[in-house]
Amino acid sequence: MENSDAKTSFILLLIGGVLTILSGLAYLSLASFFAFIPIIGTLGIGVAIVGVVSGIVMCVSGVKIKDSPKDSKTWAILGLIFSFIGWIGGAGFGIGFLLGLIGSAKAL
């Protein structure tokens, strides 16, 4: 992979991951507000945690794509998978999912 492709993938996955983390935290604050309703509160907190973890893995994937080009395909696939999983947790307000998808595809 060329250095410019790695840099572009890094930037897109990092921004997508940060947006996914922020949307997961927004869902977490909303779910904690409705925690008194058993099913909605529990389900909302679970969805929020999935979003935050997916965003973290997307950010790590972006950094690893830039740092270790020989393993870039593995990290790109991992970023792609967690971009889709992050869709459950808010998708980074919609744009985080798309940025993660494009960044991962560019690294492949």
Beta strands, then each sheet from edge to edge (+ up, - down):
end
